[in-house]
Amino acid sequence: MSSRRPEVIGSIHLADNLEVLRALPSDSADLIYIDPPFNTGKIQQRTQLKTVRSAEGDRVGFQGRRYHSIVVGTKRFSDLFDDYLAFLEPRLVEAHRILTRRGSLYFHVDYREVHYCKVLLDTIFGREAFLNEIIWAYDYGGRPKDRWPPKHDNILLYARDPSDYVFDVDAIERIPYMAPGLVGPEKAARGKLPTDTWWHTIVPTSGSERTGYPTQKPLGILRRIISASSRPGDLVLDFFAGSGTTAMAALELGRRFILVDSSVEALEVMAKRLDGVDGIEWFGFDPTPHQRHAEQRNAF
């Protein structure tokens, strides 16, 4: 039996991301995706429930059966910075340094801060390096009556070198034509290239993808980004890694990855999602006992 260690395909760091970024070599990451806190001024929170059959339960299900809800855990973090741009700027400067010459940055934010963040990114990358503002549109949650309900996020795309960057059109999963009869059977079967407006559901509440992490993003969004803007074997960096969706998509698509987050809860979620995957190095965090403790908490 061989005792050779498995090839390292990814590393995950429990740390202040600025410290990790400053230690990474220049021109080393082929793609960076980040989903930083949106500076909403709120405590982001997600409560996980499980249901058990109970004649006096608070929920009614199939065929009138009643169920009782049990809270099994709550994950939260503060989404408030006194000076949001001052927090982001040194991290984005490092991101620009770390990107390879053909690399790209996807910066995921929302309508509250996107205008200010674009000006900051224009300053760091250059206005000519701006390629797209992608709108991720969805339909869930409440609908305020005093304005148009905000149902989208913004993703800003910048290239390190706007004259030469990876964008693999052939690797992007196509979407159906709205009127397939107008384009002929061959085009209809192939589908069309997505535009800069992406209609994609949130992570389903009862789906297997759901982790309970407050700001978890769907795998489909990361698959599309990584497929388009990197090649197999490339290195993907996410230094606001949250629930670890970037790692999941990178693994599916044959990319290497570096993830960073300062939250123990975030790394516990990652450890559970990546349980059994060989070739991952953990820094500042031991996934085994945290995985065991997380399972014990969910058992009650």
N, C-alpha and C positions, 0 to 999 in steps of 0.2 A: 504494500500500500504506500502511495506517495505521501510524503509529509509536506510537500511544497505548499506554501500559502496561496490562496486564490488570488487572481489578479485584482488589483484595486480598481474598482469602477466608480467609486464615489467616496466623498468624505463629508461628514456632518459635524458642525461645530456649535457647541453651546458657548456663546461669547458675544461681546460687543462687536458688531460687524465691522466697525471702523478699524479695530485692531487687526482683525483677520484680513481685511482688504489691504492694509498697509504692508502686510507680510507676503502677499501674493506677488509673483513676478509680473513685470510688464508684458504685454502682448501674449497673455496666456489663456484667456477665456474667449471662446469662439462666439458665444452668445450669452447675454445677460438678460434675465427676466426678473423684475422686482415688482412686488405688490406692497409698497410701504403703507404704514398707517395713513388713513385719509384725513387725519386732523379734524374729525367731526366734533371734538369736544365732549364726546360721550364715552361711557364705559361700554365696550363691545362685549356682549355676553351671549352664550348659547347654553340652554339647559337641555340635558338628555333625559328622556323618559323611557320607561318600559311599561308595558301593560300586562296585567294578569287577570284571568277570569274571576269575576266577583258578582254575585247577585246584587250587591249594593254599589256597583262601580259607578264612576262619574262619566263614563263614555259608553256609547252604544255602537256596536259593530254589526257584522253580518248576521242576518236573521234575528235581529233584536237582542243578540247576546250582549251582556253588560261587562265592562272591564274597568279595573281600577288602575290609575296611573301612579307610578312610583318614580320619584326623582333619583337618578343614579349618578348624576354629576353635573357640575356647572363649570364652564370654561370662560374666562373673561380676561380682558386687558384694557388698559387705559389708552384712549386714542386722542391725546391732547398734548400739544407741544406749544410752548410760549412763542417760539420762533421756528416755525416749520421749515422754512427755506434754509435757515442757518443750520438746522439739524441735517438736512439733506445734502447741502452743498459739498462738504468734504467727502462724503460717500460717493457722490456722483463724479467728483473729480478723480477719485481713485478708480471708479468704474471705467472711465474713459481711458485711463492709463493701462488698465488690465486687459481691455479688449484687444484682440488681434486686429491686424490691419483690415481684414475682411469681415470683422465682427459687427454685431448689431446689439442695440439695447432696446428692450421693450419695457416701458415704464407705465405701470398700471395705477390709475388714480381715479378720482371721480370729479364731478362738476364743481365741487367747492374749491378745489385747489389747482385744477388742470391748467388754468390760464397763467398762474404765477409759476407753476412748475415748467411750463413750456419756455417761458422767458429765461428761467435759470438754465435749462438744458440748451437753449440756443446759445447762451453765453459760454457754456463749457464745450459743447460739441461743434458749435457754429451753426448758423441758420441754414446753411446749405446742406447740412447733414440730416436735417429733418425730412423724413420720407412720408410718414402717414400719421394721421390721428384716427385710430380704429375705434369705432363705437361698438361696444358689446351691449346689445339690447336684450332685455329679458322682461318677464311679466309676472311679478309676484309681490306680495306684501300689500300694505295699506295704500290708499289713494286719497291724498289730501284734497279738500274741496276749495282751497283758496289759491291754487295754482295748478299748472299741468303736472301730473304725478311724475317725478323723476324715476325713470326705469332704464338707466343705462350707466355703464362705466366707460371711462376713456383710457385708451392705451396708446401712448406716444411711442413711435418707432424712429430711432436714430441710427445711422450708420457711422462707424468710425471713419470710413472713407466713402463718401457718397458716390464716387466714381467707380468703386469696385467693392462689392459686398455680396455675400451669399443670399440668394433668394431663389429657391428651387421650386419653380412653378409646377413641375411635373410631380413633385412629392406631395402637393397639397391635395387633400381630399376634396373632391368636387361636391357641389350641392345641386339639387334638382332645379330644372327650369320651372318657372311658375306657369308657363304656357308651352309645354313640350310639343304640342301639335304644330306650333309655328316654326320650329327649328329643324324638324326632320328626325327620323328615328335614330340615326347615328349620333348626332349631337345630344339628343335627349337621353340616350343610354349612357353617354359619357358624363353628362352633367356640366355645370358651368363653374368657373372660378369664382370663389367668394369675393365680394367687394370689401370696402373698408367699413361696412356695417355688418356685424355678425349677430344674427339671431341665434341664441343658444340658451337653453334652459339653465337655471341654477342647479346645484347639486340636489337631486331629488331627496325629499325628507325621509322617505323609507327605503332609499336605494342602498345597494351594497357599498357604493362609493362614499357614503356619508360617514364622517368621523365625529361630528359634533363640534369641530373647531369653529369659532365664531365667523371667521372670514374665509372659509375654505372656498377655493375656486374650482370649477369643473375641469376634469381631465381633458375634455374636448377642446377647451380653449388653449391649454398648454400643448396638446398634441399638434394643433394647427401651427402655433408659433414655432415649436421646435422643428417640425417637419419642414417648414418654409425656410428658416433662417439658420440652419446648421446641417452638417453632414454626419453620417454614421461615424462614430468614434470621436466626434468633437466634444469639447468640454463646455458644459452649461453651468453658469453661476447664478445662484439666487441667494441674495444676502438678507432678505426678509422672508424666510422660507415658510413660516407658518406651519401648515399641516403637512407639508412635504409633497404637494401635488407635482411640483417641478421634477422631483426625483422619480416619481411614479411614471410620468410621461417619458422622461429621459431613458429609464430602464426599458420601457416598451419599444422605444425607437433606436436603441443601441447607442446611446450617447453616454459619456461620463458626466459627472456632476460634482459640484461643491455647493453645499447648503449651509447657511448660517442663520441662527436665531438666538435671541437672548432669553427666551422663555423655556423653562423646564417643561411646562405643559405642552408646548409645541413639539419638543423633542420626544416626549412620551407618545404623542400621537404618531410621529414619524416612526418611532421604534415599533409600534404596533403594526403600522402599514407595511413596514419593510422587514418584518419578522421572517426569518428563514432565507433572506437574500444574502448570499456570500459576496465578499469583496468590498464591503463598506467599512470605512474607518470612522470611529467616533472620537471626538476630541472634547474634553471637559464634561463628558456624560457617559455613563455605563448603561447601555440599553437593556441589559438583561434584568437587573433588579427592578428598574423602572417599569419594564414590561410586565413583570410579575405583579408589582404593586397595582398597576393599572387594571390588570385582569381581576385582582382581588376586589378592587373597588367596584367594578362593574358587576360582580357576582351578587351584590347586595341590593 
